[in-house]
Amino acid sequence: MPAAQPRASRRKQTAESPLEWLHTRRGADGEPLISQAAFDAGERLRADYTRAGFMPRLGPDLTGTIPGRGRKAGARGPGEIMDAALMARDRVNAALTSAGSDLAGVAVDICCHLKSLGEVERERGWPKRSAKVVLDLALSRLAAHYGIGEVAKGPVRARRIEHWGAVGYRPDIE
């Protein structure tokens, strides 16, 4: 029996995604053209944008009719689907507001509508190679909004070791 594919490889349209293209390409320094945090922020925006129903459908949605898609028993009702879409819309609106109106359009065009960098530059009349810089700014704001960073951070108090005993103290277990 063949092993199940990992979830990341089943993601829709990853080969077509400009973010995936930027993330897999390396610059002169050997680093990806966009960071892991920027990539994750863009993919999260895209997932919420899709869940919110902002993308037009080109055909019928048959995902609800396919058995065994990993969902719990029982079909979700229209009310649950509507609530999920409304919550996703709120998340998208909050993320785009935090990115700012000047950067939100670029993030939506590239992350959600899967437009290429060159296409965005032509549409907006920008010089070549400028869309990547603007996208990087937008993705860094989105990453800050989502709390995605390059380094895991915790509260300052987590760095201290606290205990009640003196050096060498061992509690009695009775």
N, C-alpha and C positions, 0 to 999 in steps of 0.2 A: 504494500500500500504506500503510495507516495506521501511524503511529508507535506504538511500544510505550508503554504507560503507565508512568510512573515507579513505582518500587517502593513509595514512600510512599502513592501513591494506591490501590494494590492491597491495602493493609493491611486485614485483616478488621475489621469493626465499628467503624471509626474514627468514624463519625457518631454511634454510640451511646455512645462512650466519654466518661465524665464528665471524664477528664483532657483530652481533646481540646476539650470544651466550655469547661473552665476556661482552657485555653491560648489559645483563640481569642477569648475575651471580654476586654475591657479594663476596668480600674478607672478611678476618677476621675482618676488621674494619667496615664492613657494607656498604662500598662504592662499586660502580660497578668496575669491573676489568679494564675497560677503561672508560675514562671520556666522557661526552656528546660531547665535542669539538672534541675529537679523533674519536668518532663514526661518527659524522657528516662529518668530513674530509674524512674518509674512504668511507662513502656512496656517497659522492660527487665525489670522484675519480672513484668509481665503475659506477656511472651514466654516467659520461663522457666517460669512457672506453667502456661502452655498446653503447652509442650514436655514438662513433667514429667508430664502426664496427670492433673492434679488436677481439671480441669473434666470433668463428665460429658458423654458424647456422646449426642446426641439422635437420631442416625441412623448409618448405616454410614460409615466413613471410606474415601472413594474416591480420596483424593489419590495413593495409590500406583499406581492403575491409569490415571492420566492421563499420556499420553506427552508428552515435551518440556517438563517442568516446570523445566528448567534444572539438573537433576542430572547427575552424571557417568554414563557408561555403566555399566550393571549395576545391578540392584536392590539395595537395602540389605537385609541379612538381619535376622531377628528379634533376633539378638544385638546388632547395632549399634543398632537402635532402642531396645532395652532399656537399653543402656549410655548412650545419649543422654538417655533419660528419667531414669535414675538420677543422671547428672551434673546435669541440670536441677533435680532435687529437692534435691540437695546445695546448689546455688546459691541456690535459693529459701529453704531452711532457714537458710543462712548470712546471707542478706540480712534475713530477718525477725528473726533473733536479734540482728543489729546494730541493727535499728530499735527493738527492745525489745518486750516483751510488751504493753505498754500502747498502742503505736502500730501494731503489726503487724496487728491485726484490722481496723483502719480502712483500712490500705493494701490488704489483701486484698479487703475488701468493695468498695472503690471502684475500685481498679486492675484487679483480676482478675475479680470477679463483676459489675462494671459497675453497681453500685448507685449511685443518685443521692445527692447530699449530704443532701437532705431525707429520703430513705428511711433513711439511716444515723442521722440525728438522731432520727427517730421510733422506730426500733427500740431505740435506746440511751437514749431519754428525755432527750436533750440539748436545750439551748435552740437556737433557730434561729440559723443562721449560725456555729455553733460547729464543725461538721464540717470546714469549709474550713480553719480554724486548725489543727485536729488533723491533718488531711491534709497541710498544709504542713509541719508538724513531722516527720511520718513520711517525707515525700518528701525533706526535707533530710537526714535520717539515711540514707536509702537512697542518695541522691546521694553522700554522703560515703563510704558503704560501697563503692559502685561506682567511686569516684574521678572522678565527674563534677562539674566545677566551672563557674562562670560565666566564668572567665578561665583560659586555658591556662597551666600552670605547668611549669617544668622545674627541673632541679637548679641550684643556685647556681653551680656551676662553668661552666655553659653561658653565663653572662653575661660571662665573661672571654674576652678574645682572647689566645690563646697562640701564640707563634712563636719561632723560634730566631735569627732575624736581627735586625740593628739597623734603625733607621729608614731607609727607602729601599733596603733589601736586596732583591735579586732573584736567585733561584737561576739557575744556569747549566743550560740544558737541552742536553745533548749526547748 
